[in-house]
C-alpha cells in the first residue's frame, strides 16, 4: 500500500509539472502569435 501511495504522489507531481510547463508553452506560443500579427 505504501508503494501505491508513493507512486500516486509521483504521478500527481509529474502531471502538475507537465501541465504547468505545457500551459506556459501554450501561453508563450499565443503571445508570440499575437506579436506576429
N, C-alpha and C positions, 0 to 999 in steps of 0.2 A: 504493500500500500504506500509505503514511503516513496518508493521509486516512482510510482504513478504520480504522486503529488509533485515530486521534483520535475518529472517530465512535463507535466501540465504547466508548471511555472515557467520552465524554459521555453515551451511553445508559446505561452502567452507573451513573454518578454520579446521573443523573436518576432511575433506578429506585430506587437506595438512598435518595435523598432522599424520593421519593414513598412508599416503603414505611415509612420512619421516621415521616413525618407521618401516614400512614394508621393505623399502629399506635397512635400517640399519640392520634389522634382516637377510634379504637375503644376504647382504654383509658378515655379520658375519658367516652365515652358509657356504657360499662359501669359505671363508678364513679358517674356521675350517676343511672343507672337503679337501682343498688343503694341509693343515697341516697334515691331517691324512695320505695322500699319502706320 
